[in-house]
Amino acid sequence: MNYTYYIADVFAKKVFDGAQVAVFPAAEGLNRQQMLLVARELNLTETVFLTKTEGAENHFQMKIFSPLGEIDYAGHPIIAAAYVLASCDRLKLNDAYTTVTFQQNNGDAQANVSSTDGKPSFVQYTRTVSPVVDYFTPSEAELASFLGIDAAYIDNKKYSTRLVSCGVPYLVVPTFYYETIREARFDLAAWSQSIAPQTAAQEILLISPKTPYQDSDFAARLVGPNIGIHDDPPVGSAMASLAAYLCSFNHMQKGTYTFAVQRGDEKMRRSVLNLEMDHKGEDTLTIRVGGEAVKVAEGTMFIPEV
């Protein structure tokens, strides 16, 4: 059968920025093996397959695949899927905002689509998590060795390195300078010789409160043993852990906070993610992640039965 798909650049205002996500807005009839083969064919970080739920308004089953296999949860596909559905009239937009629900493998994800002149302009989804914060982390010397940075540039004044998990553990390492994040080069041998593997985290989230861009408050980058040395992968799935990390410090008073987090740079598909969090000092934390998207491609794929 022939299936129409779109490629959207997510958390971006213009094409060729942000993260590329492929969306099949009407994937009825496809099985898991077909979806996996399609994801391998497109070879993007994430490919999304949507099936409308019968009898429920604005409710879709969402299957997410990377070229390696199925993904239970991801944030970028929510933004991409909502934007594509609204763009191809599978989601009727209201005057102010329209609510859409996506059933992912680990539960429902709800998003609000804002519109301007009948077109989608901003998508925001809400997530409630139960963070776990651990202070057992490698020393600054070890961190510097496997990140390829100067230990003096690791922030131990306002922030400190912590292990944070909202389902997936991230080793969050704060730095004083934006340039430190961009220049970091992961060293697998040094990583293996440190205590880092004992933390169970396979990805390190480097952050800095300094960024050369006026539209962002934090810069972020993911590195790790499963990430290429020159890669700069999407950080959407790490936003819950970043929010929990910030809330774990005593100087962070209770309240609602809004931050803009930028990933990449003008040469590396820059993204801007809008992060809101309700810091109440409780065991659960509610966050809202939002951003823009642009449609960059549309195509038709013939998918045989397997």
Summary of the structure (lengths in Angstrom):
residues: 306
radius of gyration: 19.5
end to end distance: 11.8
largest distance: 58.6
contacts: 1003
relative contact order: 0.18
helix: 20%
strand: 41%
